[in-house]
Amino acid sequence: MLDAIHADIVLLSVDGRAEPPAIVCALLKEWLDRRDESPCALVVSLDSSFRDCAPVLDYVRGLVGQAGVEVFPHFGATPQIA
C-alpha cells in the first residue's frame, strides 16, 4: 500500500460482474485516503466481455468521485487455461 500512495498510475484487474471483493474495496479506500493530491490514474482491467456493461466500473468511478483520480478502463481477452 505504501508504494501505491505515491504512484502516478495504479492498476486494478478484477472481475467485471459486480463490486470488487471487500478487501479490494478497503484497499482502494485506504489508497484514496492516504495518497497525496498529485494527479494520478486508476486503470481498471477487465475481460473484453464486459465492454458494454461493467458494474465494477460504476463502483470505482463512484468511489473516486471528486478525488482527482482519472479512471481508465482496459478491456482485453482473458487467457483460457487448457
Protein Blocks (a to p, Z undefined) as FASTA:
>chain_A
ZZmmmpmbdcddddfkbccdfklmmmmmmmmmmmcfbdcdddddddfklmmocfklmmmm
mmnmmnopacddddddddddZZ
